[in-house]
Amino acid sequence: MLLFKGLRDQLLIPLQSVCGIVEKRHTLPILSNVLMEKAGSELTLLATDIEIQITSHTSTVSGEKVATTVGARKLQDILRSLPESSEVSLTLDDKRLQLKAGKSRFNLQTLSAEDFPRMSMVDGQPTRLVVTQKQMKRLLALVQYSMAQQDIRYYLNGLLLVAKGNELRVVATDGHRLAYAAETLPTTPAPIEVILPRKTILELSRQLTDSDDPLEIVLTPNQACFNFNNIELVSKLIDGKFPDYERVIPKHHEKIINLSRQQLLHSLQRVAILTNEKFRGVRLVLGAGSLKIISNNAEQEEAQEEIEIDYTADALDVGFNVTYLLDVLNNVTQENIELHLADANSSALFVLPGNDTFKYVVMPMRI
């Protein structure tokens, strides 16, 4: 039974769209496979890890209904290794899938399509949002580096997505720093807050394009669905109470410093070389007209950078983890950044001048 016939990229591109979530080693062998279903002249490809499911489509020659599952990575590797202009055919014969391209032949083991687990959209009153892919990609880039990894507080291993009024907000925190970004929506949907898993965010960031093409987001109490570029990504949500981000963001820090993002970034990168490898601490020392950045390590080595700034308020000496400072400077694209400080025991706030849609809070550390 013919499953697919067409050019290599006609199959490889949609396959790559779904392969990103396939685990190499899984307790359920079938989860290493991709489900391929042909109906008429459309071939649907589906992969899942039980938490996330991605579906994509491609066209093929018309024919009878047929469905199977085959090793996703093996099929992807074979297709990648073939010449770009190859004409490829996939034929299902008993429990074998034969791939032909020119004089190449590959016989792959399959597992039954009926045994493949699928996620279906849970019933419940959905909230629908539409933004451009470019808007969502920008939002994710501004905050995703602040997500926790394998934290016992499982609700931090993801990202808070909030629809409030005509704003779409995203917030991520690992308990040491917090990043917040917002975009204006063309409509005012029903208010909703959901926590998306880390893996879903990383996959979305990988797949979204820098275009004005639409991204449709459908949110229910237990699931989120993202539709874009002929791809449907369905994800379970994290059930938990996200920290009150509005309370965490400082409101009245009086020491405000305007800085060139690139200059600060390069100074921190140099000073970071001589930080203690375990704690990665740097001191920001504010004085009249200057910001000194100082680091030292267990070998008694020291680095110091000095940046001229417009500053006349009280002197201040405060420590931070340099990685947290580098993360924000590497992910913001604007030329200038504003640093708001209060005292040595208060968190620092990074904002963009004249822009209320981005905030980054980082806790101080004792050095």
N, C-alpha and C positions, 0 to 999 in steps of 0.2 A: 504493500500500500504506500503510495507516494505521499510524503508528509510535506516536503518543500522542494521547489525547484526555482533557482534564480541566481543572481550574482552574489558573490561572497558577502559583500557589505550589507546586502539586503537582510541577511540573517545575523551577521556579526554585530552590527550596531544595536539592534534591539536586545540581543543576547547580552552584550556588555552592560546594557541598562539594568538588567535584572541580576547579573552575576555578583555585584558588589556585596550583597548581603549573605551570599552562600558561604557557610562555614566550611573550612577544609576538612575538619574532623568533627563529626556529629554523632551523638548517641543513636540517632535515628538515621540509618544510611540513606533513606529516600530524601532527606533534607539537603544532601549534597547534590541532588539532581535538580534539573529544571523541567517543569511540566510544559509540554508542547501539545497544543490542541489545534487541529485544523478543522475549520467549518467553512465550506464554500471556497472562496479564494483568500480567506484570512487565516493567518497563523498567529495564535496567541501564545506568548511565552510568560511563564509565571514562576517566581522563586519565593521561598519563605524561610524564615528561621523561627517561626511560631509567633514571634513578637512583631515582626515587620513582614509585609508581603508586597512585592513589586510585580506589576503586570505591564507588558508592552506588546505591541502588535506589528506585524509586517504582512505584505501581500505575497501570494504565491499563485501557482497555477490552480485553477478550480478543480475540485475533485471530491471524493467521498469523505465523510467525517472520519477522523482518525485522531487518537490521542495516546501519548506515551510519556515516560520520564527518562532522562538520560543524564549522565554525569555532566554537570554544568561547566566545571573548569576544563575537563578534558575536551569537550566540544569547542569551547572558546579557544583553547590552545591550538587545536587542529585548524580551526578557521583562520586564526591569526597567522599560522605558518604557511598558509596557501598564498599564491600570488593574488594581488588585489583584484585583477580582472577575471578571476576564476568563476566559471559556471559551476554551481554546487547543486547536488541533489541529495535528499535524505529519503530513504525508503525503509519502511518498517516491515520486517519479515520474521514472523513468529516473535521471539523475544530479543531480536537483534535489530539494531538500527545501523543501516549501511550508509556511509557518506561517500559519495563519488565526486571527484573533481579532476577532470582530465584523465591521466593514467593512475591517479592516486585512489586507493580504496581503504576505508577504515570501517571495521565492524565493532560496534559498541554495545555493551550490555545495557538492557533497559529494565526498569521496574514498572509495575502496573500503575496507570494513571488513576485508577480507582482508589489506590492506597495513599494518594498524595494529599496531605492536610491543607485545607484552605481556610482563610479567614473571610468571614462575610461581615459586611457593615452591620453593626448592631443597631437595632431599632431605637428610636428616641428622637426627640425634636432636634434636627440638626441646625447648627449655625453655619451659614455660608458666607465666605469672604472671598473677594477677588483682588489680588494685587499683581503687579508685574513681577516677572521672575527676577529682574534686576533689583527691585525694591527688597524682595525677600532675601536674595543672595547677600545684599549689603547689610541687612539687619543681622543675619546669622554671622557674617564675618566680624561684625562689631562686638559680638558678645560670646561666641561659642568657646573661645579660649578660656573663659572663666568657669566653665562647667567642671564639676568634680569628676574624678575617675575612681570607680570602685569604693566610694565612700559608704560607710555603714549607714549614714543618713541617705537612704536610696533616692529620696526626692531631690537631692542635689546633683545626682548623676544624670542630669538632663537640663531642659530649658523651659522656663515658664513662658507660655504664649497667652497674651491677654488682649481681648477686644474690649475697649472701653470708650464709649462715645464714638467719635469718628477716627479713633486711633488704634493702630495695631502695635502692641508693645512686646518686646522680648527681653527677658531677664535671665542671667545666669550667675550663679555664685558657688564657690567651693568652701565658703565659711571664712576665707582669708581676704577675698576681694569679690566685688560685685560689678557686673556690667549691665547697663540698661540702654536700650535704643528703641526708637519709635518712628513710625511712618503714618502719614495721614491716609485714611481710607476714603474711597469715593462715595461710600454709603455709610450708614450708621447701623451696624448689625446689633443683634441682642447681645448684651454683655456676657462674656464667658472667660474663664481662666482654665487652662489645661497645662499639664507638665508632659513634655515630649521627651522620650528616651534619648540618651546621648547618641546611640547608633543611628537613630532616625535623622537627627540633626546633621551628623557627619555625611550620611548618604544624600540628604537633600542638598547640602552645600556642594557636594561633588557633581550632582546631576543638573542643578539649575544653571541657566545660561545668563549672560549679561545682556539680556534683551528685554524689549517691552512686551514680549509675548505673555499672555495671561497665565497666572497660577491660581487655580481654584482650590480653596481650602474648605473642607467640610468637617465640622467638629461635632461629635456627640459626647455624652458623658464618659464614654469608655474608649473611644477611638478617634483618630484623626485620619482624614483621607486627603491626599494631595494629587491633583490632576494637572499635568503639563506635558508638552512635547510628546503626545501619544503614550504617556506613561501614567500609570496609577500606582501611587504608593500608599498603602494602608498601614497604620501603626497603632499598636496598643498604647494607652497612656499610663503614666506613672501615677499611682494612687497615693496621695500624701498631701501634707500641708506645706506649701512653699513659704519661706520666710517673708515677712512683711518688708518688701523692698523699699517702699516709700519711707518707712521709718529709718532704714539703714542709710539712705542718702542724706549727707549733711546739708543743712539749709543756710547756716550763717557763719561760714568760715570767713574771717576778715582779711587774712593774708592772701592776696591774689597776685599771681605771677604770670605774665605772658611770656611764652617760650616758643622758640622755633622747634618744631617737632624733630626735624632732622638733626639739629645741633644737639638737642638733649639726648636723642637716640644714640648718636655716635659717641657722645661723652660717656653715657652709661655702658655701652658695649666695651669701651676701652677699660673703664674702671672695673667692670665685671670680671675681667681676666684675673685680677688679684683678690677676688672675694674668697671667703671660706667656702670650700666645695659643698659642705653640708648645709650651711645656713644661708649662703648667698646674700649676705646683708651689705647694704651701702648706707652711708650717712648723707643726708642732704643738710648742709649748713648754710642757713640764710643770714646774710649780713647786708649792710648798706651797699646797694649797687651790685651785689654779687651773690651767686649761688655756687657753693663749692660742693662737689660730689666726691666722697672719700670712701675708700675700701681698704681693708687689710686682712691678712690671713694668719694661719697658725705658724707660718715660717717667718713672721715679723716683716713681711713685705707690705708695701703700701702704695696705693695709687690715688692721685688727686687730680681732678679737673675743675676748672673755674669758668663759669659763664657770666658774662656781664648782663645784669637785669635792671629794670626800673623798679627799685624797691627801697623804701625808706622806713618801713615799720620795724618792730622789735626783732632782735636776733632770734634765731630758732635753730635747734639741732635735733633732727628726727631721723630714725632709721626705717628702712624698708627692704623687703626682699627684691633684689634687682630683677629677677625673672618676671615678677608681676608688673614692674614698670616697663620692661622691654616689650611684654606682650601687648599692652595697650598701644604703645608707640609704633609697633610693627603692623598693627591692624587698622589704625586710623589713617586716613589718606590726606587730611587737611594739612596745610602748611604750618599753621600755628595751633598751639594748644594752651589751655589755661589751667594752672595748678592752684587749687584752693587749699590752704592749710590753716590750722588753728593753733595747736600746741603739740608737744612731743608725744602726748598720749592719745591724740585724736587721729582718726583716719584722714587720708588725703583724698581730695576729689579732683578728678580730671574732667574738664568739659571742653567743648568747642566754642570759641568766642562767638557770641551772638546767636547761638544755636542751642535750643533747649531739648533737642531730641536724642542727645547722647550724654551719658554720665558713667563714670568709672570710679568706684570707691575701692581704696586699698588700705588695709589695716597696718598700723606701724609695728615695728619689731624692736625689741631692746638689743642694742649692740654694745 
